[in-house]
Amino acid sequence: MSAPLPLDHQLCFSLYATSMAINRAYKPQLDALGITYPQYLVLHALWEEDGRTIGAIAERLALESSTVTPLVKRMEAAGLMTRTRNPADERQVQVRLSERGRALREDCGCLGETLVARSGMTLDQLDALNRQVQAMRDALAAAAK
């Protein structure tokens, strides 16, 4: 049996540590907006398609509905969105952005600029890296089915 590779030679650790570094880079800006990174992700899913159900948001973010529900409840209490039962299916809860939630979209545009500035990489390099990571994610998800 061979010894495990040092952490810096393990892709899983590099991806994890990079994700943490990105979260730290975004934190001051998100704090100023009064939202957390998971809340930013929920907002982003709704900016892509407003009126999604809790289940659809969870699927889009690769999370469990039980994780998204408390996030959305806190965000509703903060005035960022509203939740309503789907009249056609009472089991579904639809989530819609409030005016305040829609307005945050402009304020969050600077997050991407922060990543580009701090990474030292070009937009093309970041795009290529993102496509590689997405391909790996998709292959791992398909293999798990």
Residue pairs with C-beta under 8 A, 6 or more apart in sequence:
4 10
7 13
8 14
15 133
22 115
23 37
25 114
25 115
25 118
26 37
26 40
26 111
26 114
26 115
27 37
29 108
29 110
29 111
29 114
30 36
30 37
30 39
30 40
30 111
33 104
33 107
33 108
34 78
35 43
35 75
35 80
35 104
38 71
39 71
39 74
39 75
39 80
40 108
40 111
41 61
42 57
42 61
42 68
42 71
42 72
42 75
43 75
43 80
43 97
43 101
43 104
43 105
43 108
44 108
45 52
45 56
45 57
45 60
45 61
46 52
46 57
46 81
46 95
46 96
46 97
46 101
47 97
47 102
47 105
48 60
49 56
50 96
50 97
51 94
51 95
51 96
52 60
52 94
52 95
53 86
53 92
53 93
53 94
53 95
54 65
54 68
54 69
54 72
54 83
54 92
54 93
54 95
55 65
55 92
57 68
57 72
57 95
58 64
58 65
58 67
58 68
61 68
69 93
72 81
72 83
72 93
72 95
73 83
75 81
75 101
76 82
76 83
79 98
79 100
79 101
80 97
80 98
80 100
80 101
80 104
81 95
81 96
81 97
81 98
81 101
82 95
82 96
82 98
83 93
83 94
83 95
84 93
84 94
84 96
85 92
85 93
85 94
86 92
86 93
86 94
115 126
116 122
116 123
116 126
119 126
121 129
